[in-house]
Amino acid sequence: MSVVVRFAPSPTGFLHIGGARTALFNWLYARHTGGKFLMRVEDTDRERSTPESVETILEGMTWLGFDWDNNDPSINNGKHYYSQYDMRA
């Protein structure tokens, strides 16, 4: 059985130290066990979420040296994510 962990920040602002710590623990555990580290941008706080926050979170994760093992469209192209997100509302 393979380990799968995820980090799912809400795009309501910058990546903060608590989020970075959670991502670090999950990323290290996945890499140590040969598992997968998945990224998913949450869409539960529609009023405060912004495309700019998605971009800054991803930039922060990349700056910290994290990579992830999925190709979730919500994180690969924030503008595309929000155009689909708005269509669901």
mmCIF file as gemmi writes it, N, C-alpha and C atoms, coordinates in Angstrom:
data_model
loop_
_atom_site.group_PDB
_atom_site.id
_atom_site.type_symbol
_atom_site.label_atom_id
_atom_site.label_alt_id
_atom_site.label_comp_id
_atom_site.label_asym_id
_atom_site.label_entity_id
_atom_site.label_seq_id
_atom_site.pdbx_PDB_ins_code
_atom_site.Cartn_x
_atom_site.Cartn_y
_atom_site.Cartn_z
_atom_site.occupancy
_atom_site.B_iso_or_equiv
_atom_site.pdbx_formal_charge
_atom_site.auth_seq_id
_atom_site.auth_asym_id
_atom_site.pdbx_PDB_model_num
ATOM 1 N N . MET Axp A 1 ? 0.842 -1.182 0 1 0 ? 1 A 1
ATOM 2 C CA . MET Axp A 1 ? 0 0 0 1 0 ? 1 A 1
ATOM 3 C C . MET Axp A 1 ? 0.891 1.25 0 1 0 ? 1 A 1
ATOM 4 N N . SER Axp A 2 ? 0.632 2.156 -0.908 1 0 ? 2 A 1
ATOM 5 C CA . SER Axp A 2 ? 1.428 3.367 -1.06 1 0 ? 2 A 1
ATOM 6 C C . SER Axp A 2 ? 0.829 4.512 -0.238 1 0 ? 2 A 1
ATOM 7 N N . VAL Axp A 3 ? 1.686 5.349 0.295 1 0 ? 3 A 1
ATOM 8 C CA . VAL Axp A 3 ? 1.269 6.515 1.068 1 0 ? 3 A 1
ATOM 9 C C . VAL Axp A 3 ? 0.881 7.632 0.11 1 0 ? 3 A 1
ATOM 10 N N . VAL Axp A 4 ? -0.26 8.271 0.382 1 0 ? 4 A 1
ATOM 11 C CA . VAL Axp A 4 ? -0.695 9.44 -0.372 1 0 ? 4 A 1
ATOM 12 C C . VAL Axp A 4 ? -1.091 10.503 0.646 1 0 ? 4 A 1
ATOM 13 N N . VAL Axp A 5 ? -0.459 11.66 0.556 1 0 ? 5 A 1
ATOM 14 C CA . VAL Axp A 5 ? -0.792 12.79 1.424 1 0 ? 5 A 1
ATOM 15 C C . VAL Axp A 5 ? -1.117 13.983 0.542 1 0 ? 5 A 1
ATOM 16 N N . ARG Axp A 6 ? -1.767 14.984 1.133 1 0 ? 6 A 1
ATOM 17 C CA . ARG Axp A 6 ? -2.102 16.162 0.341 1 0 ? 6 A 1
ATOM 18 C C . ARG Axp A 6 ? -1.959 17.415 1.178 1 0 ? 6 A 1
ATOM 19 N N . PHE Axp A 7 ? -1.849 18.514 0.477 1 0 ? 7 A 1
ATOM 20 C CA . PHE Axp A 7 ? -1.877 19.837 1.079 1 0 ? 7 A 1
ATOM 21 C C . PHE Axp A 7 ? -2.942 20.602 0.322 1 0 ? 7 A 1
ATOM 22 N N . ALA Axp A 8 ? -3.912 21.157 1.04 1 0 ? 8 A 1
ATOM 23 C CA . ALA Axp A 8 ? -5.057 21.802 0.392 1 0 ? 8 A 1
ATOM 24 C C . ALA Axp A 8 ? -5.312 23.177 1.004 1 0 ? 8 A 1
ATOM 25 N N . PRO Axp A 9 ? -4.508 24.173 0.629 1 0 ? 9 A 1
ATOM 26 C CA . PRO Axp A 9 ? -4.712 25.505 1.186 1 0 ? 9 A 1
ATOM 27 C C . PRO Axp A 9 ? -5.938 26.188 0.593 1 0 ? 9 A 1
ATOM 28 N N . SER Axp A 10 ? -6.525 27.075 1.384 1 0 ? 10 A 1
ATOM 29 C CA . SER Axp A 10 ? -7.608 27.917 0.896 1 0 ? 10 A 1
ATOM 30 C C . SER Axp A 10 ? -6.976 29.174 0.306 1 0 ? 10 A 1
ATOM 31 N N . PRO Axp A 11 ? -7.31 29.532 -0.924 1 0 ? 11 A 1
ATOM 32 C CA . PRO Axp A 11 ? -6.643 30.666 -1.579 1 0 ? 11 A 1
ATOM 33 C C . PRO Axp A 11 ? -7.224 32.014 -1.16 1 0 ? 11 A 1
ATOM 34 N N . THR Axp A 12 ? -7.037 32.337 0.122 1 0 ? 12 A 1
ATOM 35 C CA . THR Axp A 12 ? -7.572 33.588 0.657 1 0 ? 12 A 1
ATOM 36 C C . THR Axp A 12 ? -6.47 34.562 1.052 1 0 ? 12 A 1
ATOM 37 N N . GLY Axp A 13 ? -5.242 34.25 0.716 1 0 ? 13 A 1
ATOM 38 C CA . GLY Axp A 13 ? -4.112 35.115 1.057 1 0 ? 13 A 1
ATOM 39 C C . GLY Axp A 13 ? -2.807 34.401 0.779 1 0 ? 13 A 1
ATOM 40 N N . PHE Axp A 14 ? -1.762 34.86 1.434 1 0 ? 14 A 1
ATOM 41 C CA . PHE Axp A 14 ? -0.429 34.292 1.245 1 0 ? 14 A 1
ATOM 42 C C . PHE Axp A 14 ? -0.296 32.948 1.952 1 0 ? 14 A 1
ATOM 43 N N . LEU Axp A 15 ? 0.678 32.171 1.531 1 0 ? 15 A 1
ATOM 44 C CA . LEU Axp A 15 ? 1.064 30.961 2.25 1 0 ? 15 A 1
ATOM 45 C C . LEU Axp A 15 ? 1.678 31.409 3.575 1 0 ? 15 A 1
ATOM 46 N N . HIS Axp A 16 ? 1.101 30.979 4.701 1 0 ? 16 A 1
ATOM 47 C CA . HIS Axp A 16 ? 1.618 31.389 6.005 1 0 ? 16 A 1
ATOM 48 C C . HIS Axp A 16 ? 2.467 30.274 6.609 1 0 ? 16 A 1
ATOM 49 N N . ILE Axp A 17 ? 3.123 30.563 7.717 1 0 ? 17 A 1
ATOM 50 C CA . ILE Axp A 17 ? 4.081 29.632 8.303 1 0 ? 17 A 1
ATOM 51 C C . ILE Axp A 17 ? 3.419 28.313 8.711 1 0 ? 17 A 1
ATOM 52 N N . GLY Axp A 18 ? 2.189 28.37 9.205 1 0 ? 18 A 1
ATOM 53 C CA . GLY Axp A 18 ? 1.491 27.135 9.583 1 0 ? 18 A 1
ATOM 54 C C . GLY Axp A 18 ? 1.191 26.262 8.38 1 0 ? 18 A 1
ATOM 55 N N . GLY Axp A 19 ? 0.786 26.88 7.292 1 0 ? 19 A 1
ATOM 56 C CA . GLY Axp A 19 ? 0.539 26.128 6.062 1 0 ? 19 A 1
ATOM 57 C C . GLY Axp A 19 ? 1.819 25.55 5.493 1 0 ? 19 A 1
ATOM 58 N N . ALA Axp A 20 ? 2.888 26.346 5.525 1 0 ? 20 A 1
ATOM 59 C CA . ALA Axp A 20 ? 4.179 25.867 5.021 1 0 ? 20 A 1
ATOM 60 C C . ALA Axp A 20 ? 4.675 24.694 5.859 1 0 ? 20 A 1
ATOM 61 N N . ARG Axp A 21 ? 4.478 24.759 7.172 1 0 ? 21 A 1
ATOM 62 C CA . ARG Axp A 21 ? 4.894 23.657 8.051 1 0 ? 21 A 1
ATOM 63 C C . ARG Axp A 21 ? 4.115 22.383 7.741 1 0 ? 21 A 1
ATOM 64 N N . THR Axp A 22 ? 2.804 22.51 7.566 1 0 ? 22 A 1
ATOM 65 C CA . THR Axp A 22 ? 1.981 21.348 7.226 1 0 ? 22 A 1
ATOM 66 C C . THR Axp A 22 ? 2.414 20.751 5.894 1 0 ? 22 A 1
ATOM 67 N N . ALA Axp A 23 ? 2.638 21.616 4.907 1 0 ? 23 A 1
ATOM 68 C CA . ALA Axp A 23 ? 3.099 21.139 3.598 1 0 ? 23 A 1
ATOM 69 C C . ALA Axp A 23 ? 4.449 20.438 3.731 1 0 ? 23 A 1
ATOM 70 N N . LEU Axp A 24 ? 5.349 21.007 4.532 1 0 ? 24 A 1
ATOM 71 C CA . LEU Axp A 24 ? 6.673 20.41 4.723 1 0 ? 24 A 1
ATOM 72 C C . LEU Axp A 24 ? 6.57 19.009 5.319 1 0 ? 24 A 1
ATOM 73 N N . PHE Axp A 25 ? 5.792 18.858 6.381 1 0 ? 25 A 1
ATOM 74 C CA . PHE Axp A 25 ? 5.651 17.544 7.015 1 0 ? 25 A 1
ATOM 75 C C . PHE Axp A 25 ? 5.081 16.526 6.038 1 0 ? 25 A 1
ATOM 76 N N . ASN Axp A 26 ? 4.043 16.919 5.311 1 0 ? 26 A 1
ATOM 77 C CA . ASN Axp A 26 ? 3.433 15.998 4.345 1 0 ? 26 A 1
ATOM 78 C C . ASN Axp A 26 ? 4.396 15.661 3.212 1 0 ? 26 A 1
ATOM 79 N N . TRP Axp A 27 ? 5.08 16.668 2.699 1 0 ? 27 A 1
ATOM 80 C CA . TRP Axp A 27 ? 6.026 16.459 1.603 1 0 ? 27 A 1
ATOM 81 C C . TRP Axp A 27 ? 7.166 15.534 2.029 1 0 ? 27 A 1
ATOM 82 N N . LEU Axp A 28 ? 7.735 15.799 3.207 1 0 ? 28 A 1
ATOM 83 C CA . LEU Axp A 28 ? 8.826 14.955 3.702 1 0 ? 28 A 1
ATOM 84 C C . LEU Axp A 28 ? 8.376 13.509 3.903 1 0 ? 28 A 1
ATOM 85 N N . TYR Axp A 29 ? 7.187 13.334 4.472 1 0 ? 29 A 1
ATOM 86 C CA . TYR Axp A 29 ? 6.682 11.98 4.71 1 0 ? 29 A 1
ATOM 87 C C . TYR Axp A 29 ? 6.47 11.24 3.39 1 0 ? 29 A 1
ATOM 88 N N . ALA Axp A 30 ? 5.871 11.919 2.419 1 0 ? 30 A 1
ATOM 89 C CA . ALA Axp A 30 ? 5.641 11.29 1.111 1 0 ? 30 A 1
ATOM 90 C C . ALA Axp A 30 ? 6.963 10.914 0.451 1 0 ? 30 A 1
ATOM 91 N N . ARG Axp A 31 ? 7.926 11.81 0.472 1 0 ? 31 A 1
ATOM 92 C CA . ARG Axp A 31 ? 9.206 11.527 -0.171 1 0 ? 31 A 1
ATOM 93 C C . ARG Axp A 31 ? 9.972 10.423 0.566 1 0 ? 31 A 1
ATOM 94 N N . HIS Axp A 32 ? 9.902 10.416 1.887 1 0 ? 32 A 1
ATOM 95 C CA . HIS Axp A 32 ? 10.603 9.406 2.688 1 0 ? 32 A 1
ATOM 96 C C . HIS Axp A 32 ? 10.053 8.004 2.436 1 0 ? 32 A 1
ATOM 97 N N . THR Axp A 33 ? 8.745 7.898 2.244 1 0 ? 33 A 1
ATOM 98 C CA . THR Axp A 33 ? 8.104 6.587 2.08 1 0 ? 33 A 1
ATOM 99 C C . THR Axp A 33 ? 7.946 6.18 0.622 1 0 ? 33 A 1
ATOM 100 N N . GLY Axp A 34 ? 8.344 7.048 -0.301 1 0 ? 34 A 1
ATOM 101 C CA . GLY Axp A 34 ? 8.139 6.748 -1.718 1 0 ? 34 A 1
ATOM 102 C C . GLY Axp A 34 ? 6.697 6.932 -2.145 1 0 ? 34 A 1
ATOM 103 N N . GLY Axp A 35 ? 5.94 7.696 -1.356 1 0 ? 35 A 1
ATOM 104 C CA . GLY Axp A 35 ? 4.529 7.93 -1.652 1 0 ? 35 A 1
ATOM 105 C C . GLY Axp A 35 ? 4.323 9.143 -2.538 1 0 ? 35 A 1
ATOM 106 N N . LYS Axp A 36 ? 3.093 9.637 -2.529 1 0 ? 36 A 1
ATOM 107 C CA . LYS Axp A 36 ? 2.729 10.787 -3.362 1 0 ? 36 A 1
ATOM 108 C C . LYS Axp A 36 ? 2.324 11.967 -2.491 1 0 ? 36 A 1
ATOM 109 N N . PHE Axp A 37 ? 2.721 13.155 -2.938 1 0 ? 37 A 1
ATOM 110 C CA . PHE Axp A 37 ? 2.336 14.412 -2.309 1 0 ? 37 A 1
ATOM 111 C C . PHE Axp A 37 ? 1.433 15.141 -3.299 1 0 ? 37 A 1
ATOM 112 N N . LEU Axp A 38 ? 0.178 15.32 -2.941 1 0 ? 38 A 1
ATOM 113 C CA . LEU Axp A 38 ? -0.795 15.951 -3.826 1 0 ? 38 A 1
ATOM 114 C C . LEU Axp A 38 ? -1.1 17.367 -3.361 1 0 ? 38 A 1
ATOM 115 N N . MET Axp A 39 ? -1.291 18.256 -4.316 1 0 ? 39 A 1
ATOM 116 C CA . MET Axp A 39 ? -1.725 19.626 -4.044 1 0 ? 39 A 1
ATOM 117 C C . MET Axp A 39 ? -3.137 19.782 -4.573 1 0 ? 39 A 1
ATOM 118 N N . ARG Axp A 40 ? -3.97 20.449 -3.776 1 0 ? 40 A 1
ATOM 119 C CA . ARG Axp A 40 ? -5.326 20.762 -4.208 1 0 ? 40 A 1
ATOM 120 C C . ARG Axp A 40 ? -5.686 22.111 -3.618 1 0 ? 40 A 1
ATOM 121 N N . VAL Axp A 41 ? -6.128 23.024 -4.427 1 0 ? 41 A 1
ATOM 122 C CA . VAL Axp A 41 ? -6.565 24.322 -3.94 1 0 ? 41 A 1
ATOM 123 C C . VAL Axp A 41 ? -8.03 24.194 -3.543 1 0 ? 41 A 1
ATOM 124 N N . GLU Axp A 42 ? -8.334 24.512 -2.287 1 0 ? 42 A 1
ATOM 125 C CA . GLU Axp A 42 ? -9.711 24.408 -1.795 1 0 ? 42 A 1
ATOM 126 C C . GLU Axp A 42 ? -10.601 25.461 -2.452 1 0 ? 42 A 1
ATOM 127 N N . ASP Axp A 43 ? -11.865 25.136 -2.554 1 0 ? 43 A 1
ATOM 128 C CA . ASP Axp A 43 ? -12.828 26.077 -3.138 1 0 ? 43 A 1
ATOM 129 C C . ASP Axp A 43 ? -14.013 26.273 -2.197 1 0 ? 43 A 1
ATOM 130 N N . THR Axp A 44 ? -13.764 26.195 -0.903 1 0 ? 44 A 1
ATOM 131 C CA . THR Axp A 44 ? -14.856 26.263 0.066 1 0 ? 44 A 1
ATOM 132 C C . THR Axp A 44 ? -15.162 27.676 0.545 1 0 ? 44 A 1
ATOM 133 N N . ASP Axp A 45 ? -14.28 28.632 0.331 1 0 ? 45 A 1
ATOM 134 C CA . ASP Axp A 45 ? -14.488 30.011 0.781 1 0 ? 45 A 1
ATOM 135 C C . ASP Axp A 45 ? -14.524 30.925 -0.438 1 0 ? 45 A 1
ATOM 136 N N . ARG Axp A 46 ? -15.596 30.841 -1.172 1 0 ? 46 A 1
ATOM 137 C CA . ARG Axp A 46 ? -15.699 31.558 -2.449 1 0 ? 46 A 1
ATOM 138 C C . ARG Axp A 46 ? -15.644 33.071 -2.314 1 0 ? 46 A 1
ATOM 139 N N . GLU Axp A 47 ? -16.151 33.589 -1.208 1 0 ? 47 A 1
ATOM 140 C CA . GLU Axp A 47 ? -16.2 35.044 -1.052 1 0 ? 47 A 1
ATOM 141 C C . GLU Axp A 47 ? -14.814 35.667 -0.909 1 0 ? 47 A 1
ATOM 142 N N . ARG Axp A 48 ? -13.897 34.976 -0.248 1 0 ? 48 A 1
ATOM 143 C CA . ARG Axp A 48 ? -12.57 35.545 0.01 1 0 ? 48 A 1
ATOM 144 C C . ARG Axp A 48 ? -11.479 35 -0.899 1 0 ? 48 A 1
ATOM 145 N N . SER Axp A 49 ? -11.752 33.981 -1.675 1 0 ? 49 A 1
ATOM 146 C CA . SER Axp A 49 ? -10.74 33.376 -2.546 1 0 ? 49 A 1
ATOM 147 C C . SER Axp A 49 ? -10.468 34.254 -3.761 1 0 ? 49 A 1
ATOM 148 N N . THR Axp A 50 ? -9.191 34.314 -4.152 1 0 ? 50 A 1
ATOM 149 C CA . THR Axp A 50 ? -8.81 35.108 -5.321 1 0 ? 50 A 1
ATOM 150 C C . THR Axp A 50 ? -7.795 34.345 -6.17 1 0 ? 50 A 1
ATOM 151 N N . PRO Axp A 51 ? -7.786 34.598 -7.466 1 0 ? 51 A 1
ATOM 152 C CA . PRO Axp A 51 ? -6.778 33.986 -8.334 1 0 ? 51 A 1
ATOM 153 C C . PRO Axp A 51 ? -5.353 34.399 -7.937 1 0 ? 51 A 1
ATOM 154 N N . GLU Axp A 52 ? -5.195 35.633 -7.453 1 0 ? 52 A 1
ATOM 155 C CA . GLU Axp A 52 ? -3.876 36.1 -7.032 1 0 ? 52 A 1
ATOM 156 C C . GLU Axp A 52 ? -3.357 35.278 -5.854 1 0 ? 52 A 1
ATOM 157 N N . SER Axp A 53 ? -4.26 34.883 -4.956 1 0 ? 53 A 1
ATOM 158 C CA . SER Axp A 53 ? -3.851 34.065 -3.813 1 0 ? 53 A 1
ATOM 159 C C . SER Axp A 53 ? -3.394 32.688 -4.26 1 0 ? 53 A 1
ATOM 160 N N . VAL Axp A 54 ? -4.058 32.126 -5.261 1 0 ? 54 A 1
ATOM 161 C CA . VAL Axp A 54 ? -3.621 30.834 -5.801 1 0 ? 54 A 1
ATOM 162 C C . VAL Axp A 54 ? -2.188 30.966 -6.298 1 0 ? 54 A 1
ATOM 163 N N . GLU Axp A 55 ? -1.934 32.009 -7.072 1 0 ? 55 A 1
ATOM 164 C CA . GLU Axp A 55 ? -0.599 32.208 -7.637 1 0 ? 55 A 1
ATOM 165 C C . GLU Axp A 55 ? 0.454 32.419 -6.551 1 0 ? 55 A 1
ATOM 166 N N . THR Axp A 56 ? 0.146 33.219 -5.531 1 0 ? 56 A 1
ATOM 167 C CA . THR Axp A 56 ? 1.147 33.469 -4.49 1 0 ? 56 A 1
ATOM 168 C C . THR Axp A 56 ? 1.413 32.221 -3.655 1 0 ? 56 A 1
ATOM 169 N N . ILE Axp A 57 ? 0.397 31.412 -3.41 1 0 ? 57 A 1
ATOM 170 C CA . ILE Axp A 57 ? 0.606 30.158 -2.678 1 0 ? 57 A 1
ATOM 171 C C . ILE Axp A 57 ? 1.502 29.227 -3.482 1 0 ? 57 A 1
ATOM 172 N N . LEU Axp A 58 ? 1.22 29.099 -4.768 1 0 ? 58 A 1
ATOM 173 C CA . LEU Axp A 58 ? 2.039 28.223 -5.612 1 0 ? 58 A 1
ATOM 174 C C . LEU Axp A 58 ? 3.47 28.74 -5.732 1 0 ? 58 A 1
ATOM 175 N N . GLU Axp A 59 ? 3.628 30.047 -5.834 1 0 ? 59 A 1
ATOM 176 C CA . GLU Axp A 59 ? 4.974 30.628 -5.879 1 0 ? 59 A 1
ATOM 177 C C . GLU Axp A 59 ? 5.725 30.339 -4.584 1 0 ? 59 A 1
ATOM 178 N N . GLY Axp A 60 ? 5.034 30.461 -3.453 1 0 ? 60 A 1
ATOM 179 C CA . GLY Axp A 60 ? 5.651 30.163 -2.168 1 0 ? 60 A 1
ATOM 180 C C . GLY Axp A 60 ? 6.059 28.707 -2.051 1 0 ? 60 A 1
ATOM 181 N N . MET Axp A 61 ? 5.202 27.815 -2.492 1 0 ? 61 A 1
ATOM 182 C CA . MET Axp A 61 ? 5.514 26.385 -2.447 1 0 ? 61 A 1
ATOM 183 C C . MET Axp A 61 ? 6.725 26.073 -3.323 1 0 ? 61 A 1
ATOM 184 N N . THR Axp A 62 ? 6.768 26.674 -4.501 1 0 ? 62 A 1
ATOM 185 C CA . THR Axp A 62 ? 7.894 26.457 -5.409 1 0 ? 62 A 1
ATOM 186 C C . THR Axp A 62 ? 9.173 27.043 -4.822 1 0 ? 62 A 1
ATOM 187 N N . TRP Axp A 63 ? 9.085 28.236 -4.247 1 0 ? 63 A 1
ATOM 188 C CA . TRP Axp A 63 ? 10.241 28.877 -3.632 1 0 ? 63 A 1
ATOM 189 C C . TRP Axp A 63 ? 10.813 28.02 -2.507 1 0 ? 63 A 1
ATOM 190 N N . LEU Axp A 64 ? 9.931 27.351 -1.76 1 0 ? 64 A 1
ATOM 191 C CA . LEU Axp A 64 ? 10.371 26.471 -0.673 1 0 ? 64 A 1
ATOM 192 C C . LEU Axp A 64 ? 10.953 25.153 -1.183 1 0 ? 64 A 1
ATOM 193 N N . GLY Axp A 65 ? 10.8 24.892 -2.477 1 0 ? 65 A 1
ATOM 194 C CA . GLY Axp A 65 ? 11.392 23.694 -3.067 1 0 ? 65 A 1
ATOM 195 C C . GLY Axp A 65 ? 10.476 22.492 -3.109 1 0 ? 65 A 1
ATOM 196 N N . PHE Axp A 66 ? 9.187 22.693 -2.847 1 0 ? 66 A 1
ATOM 197 C CA . PHE Axp A 66 ? 8.238 21.582 -2.883 1 0 ? 66 A 1
ATOM 198 C C . PHE Axp A 66 ? 7.815 21.296 -4.316 1 0 ? 66 A 1
ATOM 199 N N . ASP Axp A 67 ? 7.669 20.029 -4.617 1 0 ? 67 A 1
ATOM 200 C CA . ASP Axp A 67 ? 7.057 19.61 -5.875 1 0 ? 67 A 1
ATOM 201 C C . ASP Axp A 67 ? 5.906 18.685 -5.512 1 0 ? 67 A 1
ATOM 202 N N . TRP Axp A 68 ? 4.964 18.526 -6.428 1 0 ? 68 A 1
ATOM 203 C CA . TRP Axp A 68 ? 3.815 17.677 -6.144 1 0 ? 68 A 1
ATOM 204 C C . TRP Axp A 68 ? 3.599 16.714 -7.289 1 0 ? 68 A 1
ATOM 205 N N . ASP Axp A 69 ? 2.823 15.683 -7.013 1 0 ? 69 A 1
ATOM 206 C CA . ASP Axp A 69 ? 2.721 14.545 -7.927 1 0 ? 69 A 1
ATOM 207 C C . ASP Axp A 69 ? 1.416 14.479 -8.71 1 0 ? 69 A 1
ATOM 208 N N . ASN Axp A 70 ? 0.641 15.522 -8.705 1 0 ? 70 A 1
ATOM 209 C CA . ASN Axp A 70 ? -0.607 15.504 -9.467 1 0 ? 70 A 1
ATOM 210 C C . ASN Axp A 70 ? -0.655 16.694 -10.413 1 0 ? 70 A 1
ATOM 211 N N . ASN Axp A 71 ? -1.535 16.595 -11.374 1 0 ? 71 A 1
ATOM 212 C CA . ASN Axp A 71 ? -1.722 17.663 -12.359 1 0 ? 71 A 1
ATOM 213 C C . ASN Axp A 71 ? -3.129 18.215 -12.252 1 0 ? 71 A 1
ATOM 214 N N . ASP Axp A 72 ? -3.505 18.637 -11.057 1 0 ? 72 A 1
ATOM 215 C CA . ASP Axp A 72 ? -4.827 19.208 -10.804 1 0 ? 72 A 1
ATOM 216 C C . ASP Axp A 72 ? -4.943 20.538 -11.545 1 0 ? 72 A 1
ATOM 217 N N . PRO Axp A 73 ? -5.931 20.68 -12.436 1 0 ? 73 A 1
ATOM 218 C CA . PRO Axp A 73 ? -6.06 21.943 -13.175 1 0 ? 73 A 1
ATOM 219 C C . PRO Axp A 73 ? -6.262 23.142 -12.261 1 0 ? 73 A 1
ATOM 220 N N . SER Axp A 74 ? -6.777 22.924 -11.056 1 0 ? 74 A 1
ATOM 221 C CA . SER Axp A 74 ? -7 24.051 -10.15 1 0 ? 74 A 1
ATOM 222 C C . SER Axp A 74 ? -5.691 24.679 -9.692 1 0 ? 74 A 1
ATOM 223 N N . ILE Axp A 75 ? -4.58 23.945 -9.784 1 0 ? 75 A 1
ATOM 224 C CA . ILE Axp A 75 ? -3.31 24.518 -9.359 1 0 ? 75 A 1
ATOM 225 C C . ILE Axp A 75 ? -2.362 24.775 -10.507 1 0 ? 75 A 1
ATOM 226 N N . ASN Axp A 76 ? -2.605 24.169 -11.642 1 0 ? 76 A 1
ATOM 227 C CA . ASN Axp A 76 ? -1.698 24.348 -12.768 1 0 ? 76 A 1
ATOM 228 C C . ASN Axp A 76 ? -1.981 25.616 -13.547 1 0 ? 76 A 1
ATOM 229 N N . ASN Axp A 77 ? -3.178 26.137 -13.426 1 0 ? 77 A 1
ATOM 230 C CA . ASN Axp A 77 ? -3.527 27.346 -14.154 1 0 ? 77 A 1
ATOM 231 C C . ASN Axp A 77 ? -4.629 28.054 -13.378 1 0 ? 77 A 1
ATOM 232 N N . GLY Axp A 78 ? -4.254 28.922 -12.47 1 0 ? 78 A 1
ATOM 233 C CA . GLY Axp A 78 ? -5.217 29.572 -11.601 1 0 ? 78 A 1
ATOM 234 C C . GLY Axp A 78 ? -6.326 30.292 -12.342 1 0 ? 78 A 1
ATOM 235 N N . LYS Axp A 79 ? -6.009 30.93 -13.465 1 0 ? 79 A 1
ATOM 236 C CA . LYS Axp A 79 ? -7.046 31.646 -14.194 1 0 ? 79 A 1
ATOM 237 C C . LYS Axp A 79 ? -8.084 30.679 -14.753 1 0 ? 79 A 1
ATOM 238 N N . HIS Axp A 80 ? -7.627 29.554 -15.288 1 0 ? 80 A 1
ATOM 239 C CA . HIS Axp A 80 ? -8.552 28.54 -15.798 1 0 ? 80 A 1
ATOM 240 C C . HIS Axp A 80 ? -9.421 28.006 -14.66 1 0 ? 80 A 1
ATOM 241 N N . TYR Axp A 81 ? -8.804 27.773 -13.508 1 0 ? 81 A 1
ATOM 242 C CA . TYR Axp A 81 ? -9.529 27.284 -12.338 1 0 ? 81 A 1
ATOM 243 C C . TYR Axp A 81 ? -10.655 28.242 -11.982 1 0 ? 81 A 1
ATOM 244 N N . TYR Axp A 82 ? -10.357 29.536 -11.927 1 0 ? 82 A 1
ATOM 245 C CA . TYR Axp A 82 ? -11.38 30.474 -11.516 1 0 ? 82 A 1
ATOM 246 C C . TYR Axp A 82 ? -12.438 30.688 -12.582 1 0 ? 82 A 1
ATOM 247 N N . SER Axp A 83 ? -12.11 30.527 -13.845 1 0 ? 83 A 1
ATOM 248 C CA . SER Axp A 83 ? -13.165 30.652 -14.844 1 0 ? 83 A 1
ATOM 249 C C . SER Axp A 83 ? -14.135 29.486 -14.711 1 0 ? 83 A 1
ATOM 250 N N . GLN Axp A 84 ? -13.643 28.279 -14.432 1 0 ? 84 A 1
ATOM 251 C CA . GLN Axp A 84 ? -14.539 27.147 -14.2 1 0 ? 84 A 1
ATOM 252 C C . GLN Axp A 84 ? -15.266 27.319 -12.879 1 0 ? 84 A 1
ATOM 253 N N . TYR Axp A 85 ? -14.576 27.817 -11.879 1 0 ? 85 A 1
ATOM 254 C CA . TYR Axp A 85 ? -15.132 28.043 -10.549 1 0 ? 85 A 1
ATOM 255 C C . TYR Axp A 85 ? -16.317 29.001 -10.644 1 0 ? 85 A 1
ATOM 256 N N . ASP Axp A 86 ? -16.159 30.094 -11.379 1 0 ? 86 A 1
ATOM 257 C CA . ASP Axp A 86 ? -17.232 31.065 -11.525 1 0 ? 86 A 1
ATOM 258 C C . ASP Axp A 86 ? -18.417 30.49 -12.285 1 0 ? 86 A 1
ATOM 259 N N . MET Axp A 87 ? -18.167 29.598 -13.234 1 0 ? 87 A 1
ATOM 260 C CA . MET Axp A 87 ? -19.259 29.004 -14.007 1 0 ? 87 A 1
ATOM 261 C C . MET Axp A 87 ? -20.127 28.108 -13.131 1 0 ? 87 A 1
ATOM 262 N N . ARG Axp A 88 ? -19.557 27.528 -12.069 1 0 ? 88 A 1
ATOM 263 C CA . ARG Axp A 88 ? -20.33 26.658 -11.191 1 0 ? 88 A 1
ATOM 264 C C . ARG Axp A 88 ? -21.233 27.455 -10.265 1 0 ? 88 A 1
ATOM 265 N N . ALA Axp A 89 ? -20.925 28.716 -10.032 1 0 ? 89 A 1
ATOM 266 C CA . ALA Axp A 89 ? -21.689 29.524 -9.074 1 0 ? 89 A 1
ATOM 267 C C . ALA Axp A 89 ? -23.042 29.918 -9.634 1 0 ? 89 A 1
